[in-house]
Amino acid sequence: MKNIAIITGASSGMGKEFVIQADTRYNFDEIWVIARRKERLEELSNLVKTKIVPVPLDLTDNASFDILAKKLEEETPNVQLLVNCSGYGKFGLFENSTPSDNAGMIDLNFKALVMATQTVLPYVKEGGKIIELGSISGFMPIAHVGVYAASKAGVLSFSEALAKELKPKKIKVLCVCPYWVKTEFFNRADEKEHVKKYDVMYEASFVVKKAYNTIDKTNRHYVVPGAYAKLIRFLSKILPHKLMMAIISMAIKFEN
Ligand SMILES: NC(=O)c1ccc[n+]([C@@H]2O[C@H](COP(=O)([O-])OP(=O)(O)OC[C@H]3O[C@@H](n4cnc5c(N)ncnc54)[C@H](OP(=O)(O)O)[C@@H]3O)[C@@H](O)[C@H]2O)c1
């Protein structure tokens, strides 16, 4: 039986970094990489020595999960690692947003993550690891990013519940809750330059290393990588939402 990793959102940003670091950190027979841009997935073979299996799918399309389920059924691998990293945000006032962007964020960030987890879970055995990409915004409401933050609150809640359910089976679940990370995320999220200056921006390699270290060495259900991000998480724990939202508005100056 093949030991594999499945990583969604692998065509760029943190997903790509999860592939690169998995290659040197673990010993998988194959890494199945999922996203829409096939050529980007294929290019990963040039960066790693583990066999890359591109599975180009649009995860907002329900039929994609049938395709993935069929491939899993045919190959019956042991999935030692699942990373759900596909996701996007869109900044701006809700009244100026489009229904397709809002539905798309909910569909990809939350629904697709749940469906991918459900599709893959029967192939995850004792010792398996599941990493779900949340966000610091999952801990509190954030104006100008309301729907995105709500989708990530869903990811965090789901991940923590699943971690508890899967503990007796010795399968770990970790929700990664980063602050800003330098990726292509902003090409789509901040197309209209709602944020003139970002306070702090972490490297994808740093966030991914923290995620792998946390799931490998601890039993924690979520991780907030970086001191500044941890401070925000701490404040969100002790302050009422209204005050926290005022602090966030000072830290991140969204315009329109
Ligand atoms: N960057 C940040 O500041 C930040 C902070 C906190 C959390 N996050 C979260 O981290 C995760 C990774 O984001 P990132 O920063 O690495 O951004 P990114 O570089 O834009 O990567 C997003 C990935 O999602 C994939 N994707 C987009 N639409 C898809 C679809 N319909 N079906 C399948 N895959 C799709 C993209 O590939 P294709 O376009 O090829 O499909 C890409 O591989 C996301 O969940 C994001 O919300 C990001």
The ligand as an SDF file (V2000), in Angstrom:
LIG
                    3D

 48 52  0  0  0  0  0  0  0  0999 V2000
   -1.9140   34.8150    2.7290 N   0  0  0  0  0  0  0  0  0  0  0  0
   -2.4830   35.1590    3.8630 C   0  0  0  0  0  0  0  0  0  0  0  0
   -2.2750   36.2880    4.3780 O   0  0  0  0  0  0  0  0  0  0  0  0
   -3.3600   34.1820    4.5940 C   0  0  0  0  0  0  0  0  0  0  0  0
   -3.5940   34.4000    5.9460 C   0  0  0  0  0  0  0  0  0  0  0  0
   -4.3740   33.5110    6.6470 C   0  0  0  0  0  0  0  0  0  0  0  0
   -4.9150   32.3990    6.0050 C   0  0  0  0  0  0  0  0  0  0  0  0
   -4.6830   32.2050    4.6740 N   0  0  0  0  0  0  0  0  0  0  0  0
   -5.2840   31.0170    4.0440 C   0  0  0  0  0  0  0  0  0  0  0  0
   -4.2490   30.1550    3.6190 O   0  0  0  0  0  0  0  0  0  0  0  0
   -4.7110   29.3440    2.5350 C   0  0  0  0  0  0  0  0  0  0  0  0
   -3.6850   29.3990    1.4150 C   0  0  0  0  0  0  0  0  0  0  0  0
   -3.6350   30.7160    0.9200 O   0  0  0  0  0  0  0  0  0  0  0  0
   -2.3190   31.3700    0.3410 P   0  0  0  0  0  0  0  0  0  0  0  0
   -2.0240   32.5380    1.1580 O   0  0  0  0  0  0  0  0  0  0  0  0
   -1.2790   30.3500    0.1190 O   0  0  0  0  0  0  0  0  0  0  0  0
   -2.8920   31.9280   -1.0380 O   0  0  0  0  0  0  0  0  0  0  0  0
   -2.5860   31.5730   -2.5650 P   0  0  0  0  0  0  0  0  0  0  0  0
   -1.1470   31.6210   -2.8500 O   0  0  0  0  0  0  0  0  0  0  0  0
   -3.5100   32.4690   -3.3310 O   0  0  0  0  0  0  0  0  0  0  0  0
   -3.0770   30.0540   -2.6970 O   0  0  0  0  0  0  0  0  0  0  0  0
   -4.4230   29.7020   -2.7870 C   0  0  0  0  0  0  0  0  0  0  0  0
   -4.5300   28.3140   -3.3930 C   0  0  0  0  0  0  0  0  0  0  0  0
   -5.9190   27.9710   -3.4950 O   0  0  0  0  0  0  0  0  0  0  0  0
   -6.1270   27.4030   -4.7720 C   0  0  0  0  0  0  0  0  0  0  0  0
   -7.5060   27.5940   -5.2210 N   0  0  0  0  0  0  0  0  0  0  0  0
   -8.1410   28.7670   -5.4320 C   0  0  0  0  0  0  0  0  0  0  0  0
   -9.3760   28.5400   -5.9040 N   0  0  0  0  0  0  0  0  0  0  0  0
   -9.5070   27.1790   -5.9930 C   0  0  0  0  0  0  0  0  0  0  0  0
  -10.5530   26.3180   -6.4230 C   0  0  0  0  0  0  0  0  0  0  0  0
  -11.7280   26.8130   -6.8540 N   0  0  0  0  0  0  0  0  0  0  0  0
  -10.3560   24.9740   -6.3810 N   0  0  0  0  0  0  0  0  0  0  0  0
   -9.1630   24.4760   -5.9470 C   0  0  0  0  0  0  0  0  0  0  0  0
   -8.1600   25.2330   -5.5160 N   0  0  0  0  0  0  0  0  0  0  0  0
   -8.3200   26.5780   -5.5490 C   0  0  0  0  0  0  0  0  0  0  0  0
   -5.1590   28.1540   -5.6790 C   0  0  0  0  0  0  0  0  0  0  0  0
   -4.8610   27.4000   -6.8460 O   0  0  0  0  0  0  0  0  0  0  0  0
   -5.5340   27.6020   -8.2860 P   0  0  0  0  0  0  0  0  0  0  0  0
   -5.7400   29.0650   -8.4950 O   0  0  0  0  0  0  0  0  0  0  0  0
   -4.5140   26.9940   -9.1960 O   0  0  0  0  0  0  0  0  0  0  0  0
   -6.8080   26.8250   -8.2340 O   0  0  0  0  0  0  0  0  0  0  0  0
   -3.9410   28.2320   -4.7930 C   0  0  0  0  0  0  0  0  0  0  0  0
   -3.1660   27.0600   -4.9200 O   0  0  0  0  0  0  0  0  0  0  0  0
   -6.0970   29.8930    2.1640 C   0  0  0  0  0  0  0  0  0  0  0  0
   -7.0640   29.0910    2.7810 O   0  0  0  0  0  0  0  0  0  0  0  0
   -6.1010   31.2800    2.7970 C   0  0  0  0  0  0  0  0  0  0  0  0
   -7.3990   31.6960    3.1110 O   0  0  0  0  0  0  0  0  0  0  0  0
   -3.9160   33.0680    3.9590 C   0  0  0  0  0  0  0  0  0  0  0  0
  1  2  1  0
  2  3  2  0
  2  4  1  0
  4  5  1  0
  4 48  2  0
  5  6  2  0
  6  7  1  0
  7  8  2  0
  8  9  1  0
  8 48  1  0
  9 10  1  0
  9 46  1  0
 10 11  1  0
 11 12  1  0
 11 44  1  0
 12 13  1  0
 13 14  1  0
 14 15  2  0
 14 16  1  0
 14 17  1  0
 17 18  1  0
 18 19  2  0
 18 20  1  0
 18 21  1  0
 21 22  1  0
 22 23  1  0
 23 24  1  0
 23 42  1  0
 24 25  1  0
 25 26  1  0
 25 36  1  0
 26 27  1  0
 26 35  1  0
 27 28  2  0
 28 29  1  0
 29 30  1  0
 29 35  2  0
 30 31  1  0
 30 32  2  0
 32 33  1  0
 33 34  2  0
 34 35  1  0
 36 37  1  0
 36 42  1  0
 37 38  1  0
 38 39  2  0
 38 40  1  0
 38 41  1  0
 42 43  1  0
 44 45  1  0
 44 46  1  0
 46 47  1  0
M  CHG  2   8   1  16  -1
M  END
$$$$
